[in-house]
């Protein structure tokens, strides 16, 4: 995220702002910035007296502001980091619940108004950081408006599943390695779009890999617990080639290990896969790089979609989407006469292949 990189660049240049309000669904970026501030703004010897970490469930807004208004002891700055700030009740009010920036005397001393006043005129020697995870402020609220004007106000969003493989490739590159496109896909399919989980696994993976080496599918499979032969990528490959034996072997494995391979994720993955095949049929320019851009995939995968498009015409694809929808509903108990999810997946693959 460009905005995140700009904030980190300023921090590395020691350009500090009095207030950082970090919120949104993607906790990874919130942790990335707050951890940098926690570990780098103050020298280790200064942290004991000038760095306070509080938790939203244990503190209220007025006490936090009291800390923020203090002066540092024999240091240029003091740091106050509020973790789990989403638990502070005053920060969860909507625009209709709270006071406006132009308040009357009756609410001038409310916690919300004190916070608004502090944001507009912060203590310059304090770096106050709020980690407001998994949700965002009401943009219409007075607090959000004044934060947006006077503070570093970051709102993060989860990546779309289609964006995750490229994000993994860039993260690996920044760490001094490269990664095979199939390996990126496997990581994305296995770990989802939880960036904290992804980075933890990659960091563990590269510990014993020489700098500059490529992360291959074999390395991912050997170190992260993904089966070499029984994973979503291999299922898609078998379906693309109409390899009936292999597709059935994989779906039988998934059915026997439903905890590790939930039906909802398999169906979702197959829907996304066949949607790209359908889209491929209608791409005017089917050259590798043009098709990759149109499909939102790495060029490495285009040949696979081209092969699949040969085996699945548009009429068959329409039927497949019907099968996927019916199976999805049945796994959720709709029109299901007692058939378990594993059997439903087997029936789905049979219908797709025949």
Secondary structure, DSSP 8 states (H G I E B T S, - for coil): -HHHHHHHHHHHTT---SEEEEEES-HHHHHHHHHHHHHHSS-HHHHHHHEEEEETTT--HHHHHHHHTS--SSSS-EEEEEETGGG-GGGG--TTTS--SS--GGGTTSHHHHHHHHHHT--TTEEEEEEEETB---TTSHHHHHHHHHSEEEEE----HHHHHHHHHHHHHHTT-EE-HHHHHHHHHHHTT-HHHHHHHHHHHGGGS-TT-EE-HHHHHHHH---SSSSHHHHHHHHHTT-HHHHHHHHHHHHHTTTTS-HHHHHHHHHHHHHHHHHHHT-S--SHHHHHHHHTS-GGGHHHHHHHHHHS-HHHHHHHHHHHHHHHHHHTTTT-SS--HHHHHHHHHHHHH-
